[in-house]
């Protein structure tokens, strides 16, 4: 057993002690909370409801990252053997979470935006791209910048008056026969779960389009079956629900595009066939499968910082985490309703957070922070996300604080 496996043993043992039953507050307190002792010591000073933004790390994350540094210090150049093995493990764990057909479908990237650019830069002519106003800012700014530079022809689908995206509007856009369709499985502002994805993807394919899903707000929240969805591409990362911090992101590529027929300008020496032979055939010879979409020398710490969170999520099980998340969300919705605060969320058609929709959302988020309740706001949407560590007392306190704010600033 190597050091990395040894470090995961206490984590896996603790989760095994939970048994297979649904999660309970008592089980979380006894078996899960001790795995997060460092961050919970810090969070004792506040109620953390921004788990949809930056996920709370496990204690094991620190030793995992230290392992990468120790390899560097002790092995120098030979550290690459261990680092590359961890890269493979990172891809394999994400492959399991995505239900990807094979691990090399998952290509490590430092951001979801990097994955998007790799696909945009695979077109030799100006592609017609359909996306929505519900895409996260980095995706949105890349798309609009490419459009302004004439690199893509962009159509953005607007939400309806209720701030939600309508499947009919998306389906109508497919009649224009775009080359690429970009959709978030869960919309980052409202938490809306996009409905009818299998049908939308099938229709897009019938119209000759490829489909990219942003799964940043769905992976680790509920079961994602990328193979069954038949999406061409997916982008996401570990920053939020996978508790892996910044930089541990990925691009998923369906095997049908890994036969050498698709290539990108976003490349580098790690994408070469026999990269360590330092030969320079012209044209370049690329590695098989997903390795052809690697770039230059990769960062290695993200593979280690993501390990504990991925292991935790796989071991507990996404379905159990989802069920417990819905319980906590529904409890928060009820507590706020008792205080006259209208909340959206806690239902199967929403992701892992609830929202309070109001023009004062940003102000309320700032005022909650002053009251040691950490949330955030995106425009008119105040976002509140309990996670598996959130206690009922914290939900009651947060609801009381927000209720006071809402009812004194009407």
Steps between C-alpha positions, in 0.01 A plus 500: 500500500645839401480804720202645313297184552602486866382858553156412361454203733366696804265688267364182345479327838296787643259496209470123514394535865195695380359187347277508195199675654396854408704776662383639832614791712624256763700299248651814350602629842656170604669388179526781246560820696829371651637474145460878471632604843731773370248688291227451760724660762519802275129486415414504869530876458235513226218310333624393159226489235721569196578136424370557145795734455802358683461155651639421843817286489568183694786475747661243268537764228795659681694174521411416141653825376799449729555163331551675165754737654680216675536318169656811351739543792605136514491393135548818297461405132387149584204652684324502164437126535288562807347821368387337175359203690293744706385671181373163378324442833343848481362420155375159608311638800338771289417237241311304766314809616404588142432140400739560212558211260872495580745705712686667215176671395577731792772755417642702792467875461565788739157654437173422331573794271819333384294199398256722312782673310649164401175408325440844346853483361433164337293660221674595175218732395285740702253279689141593575468479880182500708527559875284656770514807720515252789863402442755588766696822454825347378317296237289801404796736465696250287204453268429870462869583451536233232187640337636855500822378342306319228614154614145374559147605401313509831133482589406533867164368620335723758311377808129565524347759733520251787880498451491137391608355168224340294560174317283621211731799446805275496336257261401784266863617487602156378295556185775744392732196475787630714838328510534504879245529780618590852267437795536493878341192653432714810483878454737678737273796581169329573596138555260396222556144383467507123220265405474264201876490443498157330238621253676833442833329438341249262332782309826696482676197358222452247557861391873436457613677819737391772405560864714616791360478853627706791467261794671719761178532703378144445803272544496386861151644548305224329587202285642616167498237226692665220503179296120465503454868422725450196649849530799565278685702763471603863690748712515534876724499802554416863473848653150457638327173586805278448699696760815508288582869484600711198680363198371141519278521193437290192375467146303185416509383139275225365695204359359566152720810489812323625584315179731773373231675296479790746796716598548838662739791476524491880780249518853444629768243551297291745259430213777341294534134425809376687537837670824411678677392180534866395458416133348768274313338210326743265205503516499433876389156611248515783440250776204264469163571657446782744873550554503682165312783676760553771708816466836611636658399832201463732461617859512197728374628834135508385506122452591460868280776642199340325570145623329505841187676375457263209561199724253631758227559243543158342510324836195671653311481171352785301145369543530508881656846493220623273227362725655662807554827314132515407405440865717791612375727221138419581562572867652838413212583265249419775687703763514801270135462402408521869668842498320619188794449263416349163763248394548290187671161518502180693331320212616246243501763225764707681863436588669514839413854608189707563446858387323807627418721204513872575672814373663534846672161477854638488433727797350213697799277428732771633286551809479128566880481487514769769276270705736208437276325250692436178295499180533684169293674236499494123302801386151474649555147631616443857644147507502283813651151491511270802730202463528167680678672792231763561312454828136571573604767751695677227197491270278645774750778575548586133126509440452728800770742382371513143142531617591806704677659201217433258229622733681818603604613151172462311 
